[in-house]
Amino acid sequence: LIIVPFVPSIVANVVWGAALFSQILIPVRTAFKVLTREAKQALD
């Protein structure tokens, strides 16, 4: 019963953190894929 008031804030922080990391990681991952593809084409 003591933990119950903190649960919504914990859930909200997890969701917010996941959104923040997705904003950072998805562009970095796509840029890395593009750069590795271009590097392979440059070597060929």
N, CA, C and O atoms as a printed pandas DataFrame, in Angstrom:
     atom_number atom_name residue_name chain_id  residue_number  x_coord  y_coord  z_coord
0              1         N          LEU        A               1    0.826   -1.215    0.000
1              2        CA          LEU        A               1    0.000    0.000    0.000
2              3         C          LEU        A               1    0.857    1.261    0.000
3              4         O          LEU        A               1    0.417    2.314   -0.460
4              5         N          ILE        A               2    2.067    1.157    0.509
5              6        CA          ILE        A               2    2.940    2.337    0.544
6              7         C          ILE        A               2    3.453    2.653   -0.861
7              8         O          ILE        A               2    3.685    3.814   -1.198
8              9         N          ILE        A               3    3.629    1.605   -1.683
9             10        CA          ILE        A               3    4.227    1.796   -3.011
10            11         C          ILE        A               3    3.213    2.373   -4.002
11            12         O          ILE        A               3    3.601    3.007   -4.983
12            13         N          VAL        A               4    1.925    2.160   -3.754
13            14        CA          VAL        A               4    0.884    2.519   -4.725
14            15         C          VAL        A               4    0.936    3.976   -5.193
15            16         O          VAL        A               4    0.791    4.208   -6.393
16            17         N          PRO        A               5    1.135    4.976   -4.318
17            18        CA          PRO        A               5    1.184    6.353   -4.818
18            19         C          PRO        A               5    2.348    6.620   -5.774
19            20         O          PRO        A               5    2.281    7.537   -6.593
20            21         N          PHE        A               6    3.419    5.820   -5.671
21            22        CA          PHE        A               6    4.582    6.061   -6.522
22            23         C          PHE        A               6    4.481    5.373   -7.878
23            24         O          PHE        A               6    5.223    5.709   -8.801
24            25         N          VAL        A               7    3.565    4.409   -8.004
25            26        CA          VAL        A               7    3.496    3.618   -9.230
26            27         C          VAL        A               7    3.195    4.469  -10.466
27            28         O          VAL        A               7    3.872    4.287  -11.478
28            29         N          PRO        A               8    2.224    5.386  -10.448
29            30        CA          PRO        A               8    1.981    6.183  -11.661
30            31         C          PRO        A               8    3.192    7.005  -12.081
31            32         O          PRO        A               8    3.463    7.133  -13.275
32            33         N          SER        A               9    3.921    7.562  -11.124
33            34        CA          SER        A               9    5.091    8.359  -11.488
34            35         C          SER        A               9    6.192    7.477  -12.053
35            36         O          SER        A               9    6.903    7.885  -12.971
36            37         N          ILE        A              10    6.340    6.264  -11.509
37            38        CA          ILE        A              10    7.352    5.343  -12.037
38            39         C          ILE        A              10    6.999    4.948  -13.470
39            40         O          ILE        A              10    7.860    4.939  -14.350
40            41         N          VAL        A              11    5.727    4.623  -13.694
41            42        CA          VAL        A              11    5.287    4.241  -15.038
42            43         C          VAL        A              11    5.479    5.404  -16.005
43            44         O          VAL        A              11    5.947    5.212  -17.128
44            45         N          ALA        A              12    5.118    6.611  -15.569
45            46        CA          ALA        A              12    5.269    7.780  -16.434
46            47         C          ALA        A              12    6.735    8.034  -16.750
47            48         O          ALA        A              12    7.071    8.373  -17.885
48            49         N          ASN        A              13    7.614    7.876  -15.763
49            50        CA          ASN        A              13    9.036    8.088  -16.005
50            51         C          ASN        A              13    9.605    7.041  -16.950
51            52         O          ASN        A              13   10.464    7.357  -17.774
52            53         N          VAL        A              14    9.141    5.804  -16.843
53            54        CA          VAL        A              14    9.606    4.755  -17.754
54            55         C          VAL        A              14    9.160    5.057  -19.181
55            56         O          VAL        A              14    9.942    4.924  -20.122
56            57         N          VAL        A              15    7.899    5.465  -19.337
57            58        CA          VAL        A              15    7.391    5.789  -20.675
58            59         C          VAL        A              15    8.141    6.984  -21.246
59            60         O          VAL        A              15    8.524    6.973  -22.416
60            61         N          TRP        A              16    8.354    8.016  -20.430
61            62        CA          TRP        A              16    9.061    9.213  -20.883
62            63         C          TRP        A              16   10.498    8.868  -21.261
63            64         O          TRP        A              16   11.011    9.347  -22.272
64            65         N          GLY        A              17   11.145    8.037  -20.446
65            66        CA          GLY        A              17   12.513    7.627  -20.745
66            67         C          GLY        A              17   12.589    6.819  -22.030
67            68         O          GLY        A              17   13.517    6.992  -22.820
68            69         N          ALA        A              18   11.617    5.937  -22.243
69            70        CA          ALA        A              18   11.609    5.145  -23.470
70            71         C          ALA        A              18   11.414    6.041  -24.683
71            72         O          ALA        A              18   12.047    5.826  -25.717
72            73         N          ALA        A              19   10.550    7.038  -24.572
73            74        CA          ALA        A              19   10.336    7.971  -25.678
74            75         C          ALA        A              19   11.605    8.765  -25.959
75            76         O          ALA        A              19   11.963    8.989  -27.115
76            77         N          LEU        A              20   12.284    9.191  -24.891
77            78        CA          LEU        A              20   13.520    9.958  -25.065
78            79         C          LEU        A              20   14.588    9.116  -25.749
79            80         O          LEU        A              20   15.243    9.580  -26.682
80            81         N          PHE        A              21   14.768    7.873  -25.289
81            82        CA          PHE        A              21   15.778    7.013  -25.894
82            83         C          PHE        A              21   15.424    6.683  -27.336
83            84         O          PHE        A              21   16.319    6.570  -28.173
84            85         N          SER        A              22   14.133    6.523  -27.648
85            86        CA          SER        A              22   13.762    6.229  -29.026
86            87         C          SER        A              22   14.070    7.418  -29.926
87            88         O          SER        A              22   14.454    7.239  -31.082
88            89         N          GLN        A              23   13.904    8.638  -29.400
89            90        CA          GLN        A              23   14.235    9.824  -30.183
90            91         C          GLN        A              23   15.728    9.902  -30.469
91            92         O          GLN        A              23   16.134   10.480  -31.477
92            93         N          ILE        A              24   16.545    9.331  -29.599
93            94        CA          ILE        A              24   17.994    9.373  -29.791
94            95         C          ILE        A              24   18.472    8.164  -30.589
95            96         O          ILE        A              24   19.252    8.304  -31.531
96            97         N          LEU        A              25   18.002    6.977  -30.210
97            98        CA          LEU        A              25   18.578    5.751  -30.750
98            99         C          LEU        A              25   18.138    5.464  -32.180
99           100         O          LEU        A              25   18.943    4.975  -32.973
100          101         N          ILE        A              26   16.891    5.750  -32.533
101          102        CA          ILE        A              26   16.414    5.410  -33.870
102          103         C          ILE        A              26   17.151    6.205  -34.953
103          104         O          ILE        A              26   17.590    5.602  -35.933
104          105         N          PRO        A              27   17.310    7.538  -34.824
105          106        CA          PRO        A              27   18.094    8.253  -35.838
106          107         C          PRO        A              27   19.553    7.826  -35.879
107          108         O          PRO        A              27   20.145    7.754  -36.956
108          109         N          VAL        A              28   20.139    7.540  -34.722
109          110        CA          VAL        A              28   21.537    7.095  -34.694
110          111         C          VAL        A              28   21.674    5.750  -35.395
111          112         O          VAL        A              28   22.630    5.526  -36.138
112          113         N          ARG        A              29   20.713    4.851  -35.157
113          114        CA          ARG        A              29   20.776    3.532  -35.781
114          115         C          ARG        A              29   20.613    3.636  -37.296
115          116         O          ARG        A              29   21.334    2.975  -38.044
116          117         N          THR        A              30   19.675    4.457  -37.751
117          118        CA          THR        A              30   19.480    4.587  -39.196
118          119         C          THR        A              30   20.684    5.263  -39.844
119          120         O          THR        A              30   21.091    4.884  -40.943
120          121         N          ALA        A              31   21.258    6.264  -39.169
121          122        CA          ALA        A              31   22.449    6.915  -39.710
122          123         C          ALA        A              31   23.602    5.928  -39.785
123          124         O          ALA        A              31   24.365    5.943  -40.751
124          125         N          PHE        A              32   23.742    5.071  -38.782
125          126        CA          PHE        A              32   24.816    4.077  -38.787
126          127         C          PHE        A              32   24.629    3.099  -39.936
127          128         O          PHE        A              32   25.597    2.722  -40.597
128          129         N          LYS        A              33   23.367    2.678  -40.180
129          130        CA          LYS        A              33   23.105    1.770  -41.293
130          131         C          LYS        A              33   23.466    2.428  -42.620
131          132         O          LYS        A              33   24.089    1.801  -43.477
132          133         N          VAL        A              34   23.074    3.691  -42.790
133          134        CA          VAL        A              34   23.352    4.393  -44.045
134          135         C          VAL        A              34   24.849    4.557  -44.239
135          136         O          VAL        A              34   25.366    4.346  -45.336
136          137         N          LEU        A              35   25.544    4.932  -43.176
137          138        CA          LEU        A              35   26.986    5.145  -43.289
138          139         C          LEU        A              35   27.724    3.848  -43.587
139          140         O          LEU        A              35   28.666    3.850  -44.379
140          141         N          THR        A              36   27.321    2.740  -42.971
141          142        CA          THR        A              36   27.988    1.475  -43.263
142          143         C          THR        A              36   27.690    1.036  -44.698
143          144         O          THR        A              36   28.556    0.471  -45.365
144          145         N          ARG        A              37   26.474    1.292  -45.172
145          146        CA          ARG        A              37   26.138    0.947  -46.552
146          147         C          ARG        A              37   26.978    1.772  -47.524
147          148         O          ARG        A              37   27.486    1.241  -48.512
148          149         N          GLU        A              38   27.125    3.072  -47.247
149          150        CA          GLU        A              38   27.931    3.922  -48.115
150          151         C          GLU        A              38   29.403    3.540  -48.060
151          152         O          GLU        A              38   30.100    3.613  -49.072
152          153         N          ALA        A              39   29.881    3.135  -46.892
153          154        CA          ALA        A              39   31.273    2.726  -46.768
154          155         C          ALA        A              39   31.528    1.455  -47.578
155          156         O          ALA        A              39   32.580    1.317  -48.203
156          157         N          LYS        A              40   30.566    0.524  -47.568
157          158        CA          LYS        A              40   30.724   -0.695  -48.358
158          159         C          LYS        A              40   30.731   -0.369  -49.849
159          160         O          LYS        A              40   31.502   -0.956  -50.608
160          161         N          GLN        A              41   29.877    0.563  -50.274
161          162        CA          GLN        A              41   29.846    0.945  -51.681
162          163         C          GLN        A              41   31.139    1.644  -52.083
163          164         O          GLN        A              41   31.602    1.479  -53.212
164          165         N          ALA        A              42   31.725    2.419  -51.180
165          166        CA          ALA        A              42   32.969    3.122  -51.487
166          167         C          ALA        A              42   34.117    2.133  -51.645
167          168         O          ALA        A              42   35.033    2.362  -52.435
168          169         N          LEU        A              43   34.070    1.036  -50.897
169          170        CA          LEU        A              43   35.143    0.049  -50.989
170          171         C          LEU        A              43   35.044   -0.772  -52.268
171          172         O          LEU        A              43   36.065   -1.224  -52.785
172          173         N          ASP        A              44   33.843   -0.973  -52.784
173          174        CA          ASP        A              44   33.669   -1.790  -53.992
174          175         C          ASP        A              44   34.183   -1.096  -55.240
175          176         O          ASP        A              44   34.107   -1.655  -56.333
